[in-house]
Amino acid sequence: MSTVLSPDGTRIAYEVAGEGPPLLIVDGAMCYRDSGPSRPLAAELSADFTVFTYDRRSRGESAVAESSPAREVEDIAALVKEAGGAAYVFGASSGAMLALEAANTGVGATKLAMYEPPLIVDAEHAPAPESALADMRTLVAQDRRGDAVTAFMRSVDVPGFGIVMMKMLPAWKKLKGVAHTLPYDLALLEGLRQGKPLPQDRWTSATMPTLVADGGRSPAYMRNGAAAMASVLPNATHTTVPGQTHLVKAKALAPVLRGFFLT
């Protein structure tokens, strides 16, 4: 493990694997290197890339610190600097939105790939409550970690019986351990889950080649959100990974990313 200091002094933990052009992986909600998809994906890609995986602030081995989308963008900028000042960037789920925000500010992303940013852009899914971020902040402030994780799981359509089963598994403790970071991800999605079209002029500086992917077995609203995102970005294409859901398998996603980044 290595660390880098973000501009506000927060210590960000990261690791590097492989050889080739640098590629930074940005995790989604409640994920970090020891609990999530980044390490399996890095293992699949390390033959062709120097893969940087990291713990977003307040997760894993990174320092606990106040956060905002702007602070997390600064974290990514610090990591890209460690990679030599330019890198390919990939983000999944809410991490896709963080990767996009970073790319839009000019952190040195030469190509950007996104997998299923969790958007609601039409009537295929009920809109998220306007109060979702404020409600989550309240649960975290009251240290109601289990309730915070439950609220998040319900918001992403995990059925009630599934949540009950999850609470019986060791992973539930890990999820509660990072529940305080859920507002960070909801802040990245604020205004983008209300069933309205995406803004046309928000990400106009993200002019690098961009791939927005979804899974062939994902719900229609998720796939519609990915297609809509590709349509509003300056230089983006949309693709579908056959047979995959939001929990995309590394072996299915890696060839798609390899083909995009290396061409």
C-alpha positions in Angstrom: 0.0 0.0 0.0 1.1 3.6 -0.8 -0.5 6.9 0.2 -0.8 10.3 -1.3 -1.9 13.5 0.4 -4.9 15.3 -1.1 -4.7 19.1 -1.2 -6.7 19.4 2.1 -4.2 17.1 3.8 -6.3 13.9 3.7 -4.2 10.7 3.4 -5.5 8.6 0.5 -4.4 4.9 0.4 -3.8 3.3 -3.0 -2.0 0.4 -4.6 -0.6 -0.2 -8.0 -0.5 -3.4 -10.1 0.7 -4.3 -13.6 2.5 -2.6 -16.4 1.4 -0.4 -19.2 -0.4 2.9 -19.5 -1.9 4.1 -16.1 -5.5 3.4 -15.4 -7.3 4.6 -12.3 -10.4 2.7 -11.0 -13.0 4.7 -9.0 -15.3 2.7 -6.8 -19.0 3.2 -6.2 -21.0 3.5 -2.9 -19.6 1.7 0.1 -16.9 -0.1 -2.0 -13.2 0.1 -1.3 -10.2 -2.1 -2.1 -10.9 -4.8 0.4 -14.7 -4.8 -0.3 -15.8 -4.3 -3.8 -15.0 -4.9 -7.5 -11.8 -2.9 -8.0 -9.2 -5.5 -7.1 -10.8 -8.3 -9.2 -11.0 -5.8 -12.1 -7.4 -4.7 -11.6 -6.3 -8.3 -11.7 -8.0 -8.8 -15.1 -6.4 -5.6 -16.5 -2.9 -5.6 -15.0 -1.4 -7.4 -17.9 -2.1 -4.4 -20.1 -2.2 -1.4 -17.7 -0.6 0.0 -14.6 -3.7 -0.1 -12.6 -4.3 2.2 -9.6 -6.9 1.3 -7.1 -7.6 3.4 -4.1 -9.8 3.8 -1.0 -12.0 6.8 -1.4 -11.7 9.1 1.6 -13.2 7.8 4.9 -13.1 4.2 3.6 -10.7 1.3 4.0 -7.2 2.6 4.8 -7.7 6.2 3.7 -8.1 8.8 6.4 -11.5 9.8 7.7 -12.3 13.3 6.5 -15.1 15.6 5.6 -16.1 15.2 2.0 -17.8 16.8 -0.9 -17.7 16.1 -4.7 -15.1 18.8 -5.0 -12.9 17.2 -2.3 -13.1 13.8 -3.9 -12.2 15.3 -7.3 -9.1 16.7 -5.6 -8.3 13.2 -4.4 -8.5 11.9 -7.9 -6.3 14.7 -9.2 -3.7 13.8 -6.6 -3.7 10.2 -7.7 -3.5 11.1 -11.4 -0.5 13.2 -10.5 1.1 10.2 -8.8 0.4 8.3 -12.1 2.5 10.8 -14.0 -0.1 13.5 -14.6 -2.3 11.7 -17.1 -4.3 8.5 -16.9 -7.2 6.5 -18.2 -10.0 6.7 -15.7 -12.8 4.2 -15.1 -15.7 4.5 -12.6 -18.6 2.2 -11.7 -22.0 3.2 -10.4 -21.8 6.4 -8.4 -18.0 6.2 -8.9 -18.8 6.7 -12.6 -20.3 10.1 -11.7 -17.3 11.0 -9.5 -14.9 10.0 -12.4 -16.9 12.2 -14.8 -16.9 15.2 -12.4 -13.1 14.8 -12.1 -12.6 14.5 -15.8 -14.8 17.5 -16.4 -12.5 19.6 -14.1 -9.4 18.7 -16.1 -7.6 16.2 -13.7 -5.7 14.7 -16.6 -8.1 11.9 -17.7 -7.1 11.1 -21.3 -9.9 8.6 -21.7 -12.9 8.0 -19.5 -15.1 4.9 -19.1 -18.2 4.7 -17.0 -20.3 1.7 -16.1 -24.0 2.2 -15.2 -24.1 5.6 -13.5 -27.2 5.1 -11.3 -29.4 7.8 -13.0 -33.2 8.0 -13.3 -34.0 10.0 -16.4 -37.5 8.9 -17.4 -40.7 7.2 -16.1 -39.2 3.7 -16.1 -38.5 4.1 -12.4 -40.0 6.1 -9.7 -38.0 9.3 -9.0 -35.8 9.4 -6.0 -37.2 11.6 -3.2 -36.0 15.2 -3.3 -35.1 14.8 0.4 -32.9 11.7 -0.2 -29.6 13.4 0.5 -30.9 15.3 3.6 -32.6 12.2 5.0 -29.3 10.2 4.6 -27.3 12.9 6.3 -29.8 12.8 9.2 -29.4 9.1 9.6 -25.6 9.4 9.6 -25.6 12.3 12.0 -27.7 10.2 14.4 -25.2 7.2 14.0 -28.1 5.0 12.7 -25.7 3.1 10.4 -27.9 0.1 9.9 -30.9 2.3 9.0 -28.7 4.2 6.6 -27.6 1.1 4.8 -31.1 -0.2 4.7 -32.4 3.0 3.2 -29.7 2.9 0.6 -30.5 -0.7 -0.3 -34.2 0.1 -0.6 -33.3 3.0 -2.9 -31.5 0.7 -5.3 -34.4 -1.8 -5.3 -32.9 -4.6 -3.1 -36.1 -6.5 -2.0 -37.0 -6.6 1.6 -36.1 -10.3 2.0 -32.7 -9.6 0.4 -32.0 -7.0 3.0 -33.0 -9.4 5.8 -30.7 -12.0 4.4 -27.8 -9.5 4.1 -28.2 -8.5 7.7 -27.4 -12.1 8.6 -24.1 -12.1 6.7 -20.7 -10.9 7.8 -20.7 -8.4 5.0 -23.4 -6.4 6.8 -20.8 -5.3 9.4 -18.6 -4.0 6.6 -21.4 -2.1 5.0 -22.3 -0.5 8.3 -18.6 0.4 8.7 -18.8 2.7 5.7 -22.4 3.9 6.1 -21.1 7.3 7.0 -19.9 7.7 3.4 -23.3 7.3 1.8 -24.1 11.0 1.7 -20.9 11.5 -0.3 -22.3 9.3 -3.1 -25.8 10.8 -3.0 -24.3 14.2 -3.3 -22.8 13.1 -6.6 -26.2 12.1 -7.8 -28.2 15.1 -6.5 -30.7 16.2 -9.1 -29.9 13.3 -11.4 -32.4 10.8 -10.1 -35.7 12.6 -10.4 -36.9 11.3 -13.8 -35.8 14.4 -15.7 -33.6 14.7 -18.7 -29.9 15.2 -18.0 -28.5 18.7 -18.4 -27.0 19.4 -21.8 -24.3 21.8 -20.6 -23.0 20.5 -17.3 -20.1 18.3 -18.5 -19.0 20.2 -21.7 -15.3 20.2 -20.6 -15.2 16.4 -20.6 -14.1 16.3 -24.2 -11.9 13.2 -23.9 -13.1 10.0 -25.6 -15.7 8.5 -23.3 -17.4 5.1 -23.1 -20.6 4.7 -21.2 -21.5 1.0 -20.7 -24.5 -0.8 -19.2 -25.4 -4.5 -18.6 -27.7 -6.4 -20.9 -29.6 -7.8 -18.0 -29.9 -4.5 -16.1 -33.3 -2.8 -15.7 -34.5 -0.5 -18.4 -34.2 2.6 -16.3 -30.5 1.9 -15.7 -29.8 1.3 -19.3 -31.8 4.4 -20.3 -29.7 6.4 -17.9 -26.4 5.2 -19.5 -27.6 5.9 -23.0 -28.8 9.4 -21.9 -25.4 10.1 -20.3 -23.6 9.1 -23.5 -25.9 11.4 -25.5 -25.1 14.6 -23.5 -21.3 14.1 -23.3 -19.2 15.8 -26.0 -17.3 12.7 -27.2 -19.1 9.6 -25.9 -20.3 6.3 -27.2 -22.7 3.9 -25.5 -22.3 0.1 -25.3 -23.9 -2.8 -23.6 -22.1 -5.7 -21.9 -24.2 -8.8 -22.8 -25.6 -10.8 -19.9 -24.5 -8.5 -17.2 -26.3 -6.6 -14.4 -25.3 -3.7 -12.2 -23.0 -6.1 -10.4 -20.9 -6.6 -13.5 -18.3 -9.4 -13.5 -14.7 -8.4 -13.9 -14.1 -11.1 -16.6 -17.0 -9.7 -18.7 -16.1 -6.0 -18.3 -12.3 -6.2 -18.7 -12.3 -6.9 -22.4 -14.7 -4.0 -23.0 -12.4 -1.6 -21.1 -9.3 -3.0 -22.7 -10.7 -2.6 -26.2 -11.8 1.0 -25.5 -8.7 2.3 -23.8 -6.1 0.6 -26.1 -7.7 1.8 -29.4 
